[in-house]
Amino acid sequence: MSRVPHIALGLGFAVFLVIMVVLLAPTAIKARVLTFNPTPPVTREAVAGGTVSDTLTIDAGDEHRWRFVDLDRGGVVEPPDTAGWDLALRRFHLIPSGEISNLGPVPFDSVNAAPESGYVASRFSRDTSNAATDHWYTYSYFSHLLTSKSDVYVLRTREGRYAKLQILSYYCPGPTPGCVTLRYFYQGGGGRALGSAIGAVTRHHSR
């Protein structure tokens, strides 16, 4: 008796299992996505010197609308109150108003001082972008999810102040894409020191 029908049946079943894994795996993976609730816009005044350590989630899911972060005020600001913005986000795009340097996937707490050089300015045009932050993520064709590379960036604001930041997640609960969560340490008192958060003003933000 020929074994060809049995082999064909076995191969067909194997193909079926592969298809089922491909279809069901993204659902299982999405359930483990790190998500955060959006941070409400700030109403407080600018920080008077000192340092700030915080985590922010910016709901930048509208592909036609930029959202703005003002580090002096410690949060998301809304038009028309955006004159002092330091970061702008739209979906997976992130640009500084000043300049930014990508230090790579180094430990966040290991960055104790802003570098003297290596900063990249944003390109403001129809395709507004910044070469240092263009590829902060990896994209999985299997799960269709964006995952942060965990690179640490140092921002030099238009006022000459410094901050270090790291992107933690791209999702709000759901998970819903377009919510960029980042942690940062802002040196509001001037100088390049970006050391310990001990003594910094810390604003708590829930997940």
Phi, psi and omega per residue, in radians:
M1 nan 2.306 -3.101
S2 -1.177 2.433 3.113
R3 -1.609 -0.022 -3.089
V4 -1.029 -0.816 3.128
P5 -1.027 -0.667 -3.136
H6 -1.188 -0.696 3.111
I7 -1.121 -0.760 3.129
A8 -1.099 -0.699 3.126
L9 -1.136 -0.723 3.122
G10 -1.119 -0.744 3.112
L11 -1.122 -0.695 3.117
G12 -1.104 -0.708 3.119
F13 -1.171 -0.651 3.110
A14 -1.116 -0.738 3.107
V15 -1.102 -0.699 3.103
F16 -1.062 -0.764 3.126
L17 -1.097 -0.715 3.124
V18 -1.084 -0.759 -3.140
I19 -1.094 -0.731 -3.140
M20 -1.131 -0.680 3.105
V21 -1.116 -0.763 -3.141
V22 -1.080 -0.665 -3.106
L23 -1.333 -0.632 -3.024
L24 -1.629 -0.444 -3.082
A25 -1.063 -0.764 3.129
P26 -1.001 -0.623 3.121
T27 -1.125 -0.742 3.129
A28 -1.170 -0.671 -3.127
I29 -1.178 -0.747 -3.112
K30 -1.044 -0.515 -3.129
A31 -1.171 -0.309 -3.109
R32 -1.816 0.181 -3.136
V33 -1.239 2.353 3.085
L34 -1.276 2.123 -3.091
T35 -2.195 2.690 3.125
F36 -2.408 2.640 3.048
N37 -1.405 2.498 -3.135
P38 -1.046 2.511 3.080
T39 -1.435 2.252 3.100
P40 -1.105 2.652 3.073
P41 -1.022 2.584 -3.111
V42 -1.452 2.647 3.034
T43 -2.159 -0.127 -3.094
R44 -1.323 2.859 3.114
E45 -1.378 3.022 -3.122
A46 -1.126 2.636 3.084
V47 -1.236 2.277 -3.134
A48 -1.561 1.501 -3.136
G49 1.201 -2.877 3.126
G50 1.237 -2.962 -3.120
T51 -2.157 2.715 -3.141
V52 -2.310 2.312 3.031
S53 -2.063 2.188 -3.021
D54 -2.737 2.928 2.992
T55 -2.193 2.303 -3.118
L56 -2.216 2.510 2.986
T57 -2.096 2.063 -3.074
I58 -1.841 2.084 3.119
D59 -1.383 1.607 -3.077
A60 -1.917 0.539 -3.040
G61 -1.256 -0.324 3.124
D62 -1.372 1.967 -3.065
E63 -1.217 -0.164 3.141
H64 -1.840 0.110 -3.024
R65 -2.388 2.183 3.045
W66 -1.422 2.467 3.013
R67 -1.946 2.564 -2.956
F68 -2.144 2.528 3.091
V69 -2.127 2.282 3.080
D70 -1.975 1.912 -3.075
L71 -1.245 -0.507 3.074
D72 -1.080 -0.571 3.139
R73 -1.729 -0.113 3.008
G74 1.296 0.631 3.096
G75 3.037 -2.913 -3.117
V76 -1.384 2.347 3.105
V77 -2.096 2.624 -3.063
E78 -1.938 2.541 3.014
P79 -1.036 2.525 0.091
P80 -1.557 0.239 -3.045
D81 -1.643 0.927 -3.046
T82 -2.155 0.278 -3.047
A83 -1.050 -0.574 -3.085
G84 -1.713 0.430 -3.052
W85 -1.114 2.565 3.122
D86 -1.990 -0.532 3.101
L87 -2.319 2.478 3.040
A88 -2.194 2.419 -3.103
L89 -2.317 2.490 3.054
R90 -2.645 1.938 -3.009
R91 0.960 -2.111 -3.119
F92 -1.657 0.153 3.100
H93 -1.564 2.359 3.081
L94 -2.408 2.159 3.140
I95 -2.328 2.565 3.016
P96 -1.629 2.695 3.013
S97 -1.337 -0.459 3.092
G98 -1.726 -2.029 -3.138
E99 -2.331 2.796 -3.089
I100 -2.558 2.586 3.132
S101 -2.176 2.382 3.113
N102 -1.700 2.005 3.141
L103 -1.581 -0.065 -3.139
G104 1.525 -3.014 -3.054
P105 -1.420 1.020 3.117
V106 -1.605 2.757 3.081
P107 -1.035 2.342 -3.084
F108 -0.994 -0.773 -3.081
D109 -1.294 -0.161 3.133
S110 -1.422 -0.233 -3.132
V111 -1.542 1.783 -3.056
N112 -1.782 -0.208 -3.131
A113 -2.646 2.557 3.096
A114 -1.281 2.408 3.097
P115 -1.166 2.748 -3.128
E116 -1.378 -0.444 -3.074
S117 -2.488 -3.111 3.107
G118 1.621 0.258 -3.109
Y119 -1.525 2.557 -3.104
V120 -2.083 2.241 3.120
A121 -1.465 2.670 3.115
S122 -1.337 2.678 3.045
R123 -1.784 1.997 -3.129
F124 -1.743 1.865 -3.086
S125 -2.773 -2.860 3.082
R126 -1.075 -0.545 3.118
D127 -1.984 1.143 -3.110
T128 -1.045 2.251 -3.089
S129 -2.855 3.092 3.064
N130 -2.503 2.205 -3.041
A131 -1.086 -0.488 -3.104
A132 -1.311 -0.436 -3.081
T133 -2.011 0.073 -3.085
D134 -1.051 -0.552 -3.019
H135 -2.235 0.994 3.133
W136 -1.344 -0.115 -3.013
Y137 -2.221 2.885 2.900
T138 -2.020 2.558 -3.129
Y139 -2.001 2.267 3.120
S140 -1.704 2.072 3.081
Y141 -1.259 -0.271 3.130
F142 -1.421 -0.850 -3.102
S143 -1.723 -0.240 -3.073
H144 1.069 0.603 3.134
L145 -1.975 2.597 3.019
L146 -1.708 2.329 3.134
T147 -2.220 2.315 3.139
S148 -1.133 2.462 3.032
K149 -1.331 -0.110 -3.128
S150 1.153 0.415 3.044
D151 -1.147 2.622 3.059
V152 -1.832 2.292 -3.133
Y153 -1.988 2.574 3.007
V154 -2.028 2.160 -3.102
L155 -1.757 2.358 2.972
R156 -1.975 1.959 -3.041
T157 -1.290 2.985 3.108
R158 -1.112 -0.412 3.133
E159 -1.546 0.011 3.119
G160 1.465 0.306 3.063
R161 -1.683 2.881 -3.021
Y162 -2.182 2.639 3.057
A163 -2.622 2.578 2.971
K164 -1.917 2.559 -3.113
L165 -2.588 2.754 3.141
Q166 -2.542 2.289 -3.135
I167 -1.460 2.230 -3.089
L168 -1.741 -0.612 -3.016
S169 -2.771 2.821 3.120
Y170 -2.115 0.268 -2.992
Y171 -2.366 2.443 2.909
C172 -1.618 2.969 3.121
P173 -0.929 2.469 -3.117
G174 2.559 -0.996 -0.113
P175 -1.374 2.516 3.117
T176 -1.929 2.144 -3.100
P177 -1.309 2.844 3.076
G178 1.675 -0.003 3.080
C179 -1.736 1.840 -3.087
V180 -1.628 2.069 3.078
T181 -1.809 2.224 3.111
L182 -2.352 2.601 2.984
R183 -1.891 2.617 -3.093
Y184 -2.612 2.801 3.019
F185 -2.251 2.050 -3.028
Y186 -1.928 2.233 3.085
Q187 -1.665 1.542 -3.074
G188 -1.405 -0.180 -3.094
G189 -1.631 0.071 -3.100
G190 1.602 2.905 -3.091
G191 1.524 2.983 -3.045
R192 -1.788 0.046 -3.105
A193 -1.197 2.239 3.133
L194 -2.322 0.850 -3.005
G195 -1.483 -2.447 -3.020
S196 -1.098 2.572 3.092
A197 -1.377 -0.044 3.109
I198 -1.110 2.184 -3.105
G199 1.603 -0.176 3.114
A200 -1.418 2.693 3.015
V201 -1.268 2.133 -3.109
T202 -1.982 2.182 3.101
R203 -1.892 2.154 -3.059
H204 -1.449 2.456 -3.139
H205 -2.363 2.195 -3.063
S206 -1.422 2.669 3.083
R207 -1.593 nan nan
